[in-house]
Amino acid sequence: MAKKANKTEDKIVAVEEALGKTEQFIESNQKTLSIIIGAIVILILGYFGYNKFIVAPLEKGAQIEMYMAEAYFNQDSLNLALYGDGNYLGFLDIIDEFGSTKSGKLSNYYAGICYLNKGEFEEAINYLKEYSINDRVIAPMALGAIGDAYIELKDYEKGASYYMDAVDEDDNGFTTPTFLMKAGMAYELQQNYNDAISVYERIQNDYKFSYEASNIEKYIARAKGLAK
């Protein structure tokens, strides 16, 4: 019993000593700690203030301007979507004026698709690469569109690479088999038939209910025949 009591007393003494050292440290560094805590509070308040009084109004303004740009985009009026109509901004000006907002970042995607449809593939790639929102639908579509632009430029290796990046960005039954199919065809254009077979078989095995799987056997058979 005496040993247990001594051990308990030793633990209590150790805790008291540790608390005493902590109090001493706080007393000795009170000014420094106050400055650090004050700086953290200022940063937190600054962050929320920036979002409330700067980012939020910018986002609202960007959304108003973007409404018409999206309307023109949906009508295939690509120049009006890009450059605006004199009353409302186009995607390019939205990027310049509201680039830090979600709408500004999304405008990079729209601008890239506009240029892709206009046949200006280098410009399309530049804007699509600037798209940076982590969206499960648009993010893979942006990567796939970069792949499309490289294919049009006959850079089949980069095209296939971006298609596979689109596959890896979000594995789903909608975009994944589409980009696997495009990657397979890009591999065939490089005469890389083994990789083509691999992605075709992935469609066959993992996405058997997709549209691409409905006639995938003929693509596998063709690639296997060419691989010999």
Secondary structure as the mmCIF struct_conf table of DSSP 4:
data_model
#
loop_
_struct_conf.conf_type_id
_struct_conf.id
_struct_conf.beg_label_comp_id
_struct_conf.beg_label_asym_id
_struct_conf.beg_label_seq_id
_struct_conf.end_label_comp_id
_struct_conf.end_label_asym_id
_struct_conf.end_label_seq_id
HELX_RH_AL_P HELX_RH_AL_P1 ALA A 2 SER A 28
TURN_TY1_P TURN_TY1_P1 ASN A 29 ASN A 29
HELX_RH_AL_P HELX_RH_AL_P2 GLN A 30 TYR A 50
HELX_RH_PI_P HELX_RH_PI_P1 ASN A 51 VAL A 55
HELX_RH_AL_P HELX_RH_AL_P3 ALA A 56 ASN A 74
TURN_TY1_P TURN_TY1_P2 GLN A 75 ASP A 76
HELX_RH_AL_P HELX_RH_AL_P4 LEU A 78 TYR A 83
BEND BEND1 GLY A 86 TYR A 88
HELX_RH_AL_P HELX_RH_AL_P5 PHE A 91 PHE A 98
TURN_TY1_P TURN_TY1_P3 GLY A 99 SER A 100
BEND BEND2 THR A 101 THR A 101
HELX_RH_AL_P HELX_RH_AL_P6 LYS A 102 LYS A 118
TURN_TY1_P TURN_TY1_P4 GLY A 119 GLY A 119
HELX_RH_AL_P HELX_RH_AL_P7 PHE A 121 GLU A 130
TURN_TY1_P TURN_TY1_P5 ARG A 136 VAL A 137
HELX_RH_AL_P HELX_RH_AL_P8 ILE A 138 GLU A 152
TURN_TY1_P TURN_TY1_P6 LEU A 153 LYS A 154
HELX_RH_AL_P HELX_RH_AL_P9 TYR A 156 GLU A 169
TURN_TY1_P TURN_TY1_P7 GLY A 173 THR A 175
HELX_RH_AL_P HELX_RH_AL_P10 THR A 176 LEU A 189
TURN_TY1_P TURN_TY1_P8 GLN A 190 GLN A 191
HELX_RH_AL_P HELX_RH_AL_P11 TYR A 193 ASP A 206
TURN_TY1_P TURN_TY1_P9 LYS A 208 PHE A 209
BEND BEND3 SER A 210 SER A 210
TURN_TY1_P TURN_TY1_P10 TYR A 211 TYR A 211
HELX_RH_3T_P HELX_RH_3T_P1 GLU A 212 ASN A 215
HELX_RH_AL_P HELX_RH_AL_P12 ILE A 216 ALA A 227
#
